[in-house]
Amino acid sequence: LENKKLLKRFYSTNIDGLDVATQMSNDVLLHVHGTCGTAVCYQCGKLYDMKRLQTALHSNAHLKQFIRCTECDQDKNWIKPNTVLFGESLPAKYFDLVHKQKDLDDVQLLIVAGTSLS
């Protein structure tokens, strides 16, 4: 559908990477709940490779301390999977596309399946 210019946006709530396997372009695919493919600083938003976080966690198996961001010295600068956790807001890009750019105004077909976003 994307190749035929029939797919405006794919709002994915998958965090497991299955949506990435479709090889959709980044301007079409939006990870509404984030992705486990990367990690992020809880405070400054610096992206980290998930393998780096996994290695750090394995070497600190008893979790005596949080893995901290090397880019900022803010309080609670923990590195976490780049997913939306309970109580956190959805990404700003989601609200921008849905509300400001009115992503849903000119669609001819909207499919909502297996999500609480409806």
N, C-alpha and C positions, 0 to 999 in steps of 0.2 A: 504493500500500500504506500509506503514512503517513497519508493522508487517511481511510482505512478503519480506522485504528488496528491494522493488522496488521504494522507494521514497528516493532520495538522500537529497533533501532540499525542504523546503516549504518557499518561500520568501513571507511574508505577508505584505501588506500595510494597513491592518485593524488596527485601534487603539482602537476599542471598545471591544476587548476581545473575539469576536466570534471565532477567530482562536485558542485561548487557550482552548475553550470548546471542541475542537477536541481531546484533551489530547495527542497531539504529543509531543515527547521528545524535550528537549531544544536543542539538537544537530541537529535536523532536522528543527525545526521551528525557523525562524529568523524574528523578528519584524523590518522590514525595516524603518517604520515610527514611531516606538516606540509603547507604550501602555498606555492607561489611567489607567491601574491597579496599577501603581506606580507613585511616584513623584520623582523629582531629583533636586539637587542643580544646578543652571545654570552655576556655576563656577567650583566646585570641583567634581561634578558628584555623590556625596553621594546620595544613594537611600533612599527614605522615603515611608512609607505606605500611600497610597492615602487617607485612612480614616483619618489619622492625618492631612493632608492638608485640607480636607473637613471640619473637626472640627474647624481648625484654621480660615478658611475662613468664616464659619458661625458665629463664635464669633466676627469677624471683618467685619460684613456685609457691612459697608460703605467703606471698603478698604482704611482706612486712612494711611496704610503703607503696604509694601510688607511683605510677610511671608519670613523670612530669615533662612538660614542654620545655624545650631548650631555647625557644624564641622569646618567651615572655617570662616575667618574674611576678606575675599576678597571683593572688591567692586562688586556690582551687584550679591551678593550671594543669589539670590531669589530662592524660591522653586517653581517649575512649574510641570505640568503633564509631564511624561516621554515620550514626543512625539517630533517629529522633526517639528519645526516651520518654517515658510517661511524664507528663507535665511540661515537656518542652514544646515550643512552637514549631510548626512546619516551616520549611525553608522560605525565606523572603521571596525567592524566585516564584514559588507557587502562588503566593498572594499577588505578586506583580502580574503574572500571566493571567490569572483568573479574574482579577478585579480591575487593575489599571489598564492592561492591554485588552481586556474583554475577550479573552481567548475563546469563550464559549458563545459569543454573540453570532458568529456567522457559520456555525457548523450545521450540516444537513443531517448528520447522524451522530449520536452520542451513545456509546456503549459503556455502561457501568457494571462491572462484574467483580464479585468477591472482595468488596472493600467497604469501609465505613465512611468513605469520602462523600457518598451521595447524601 
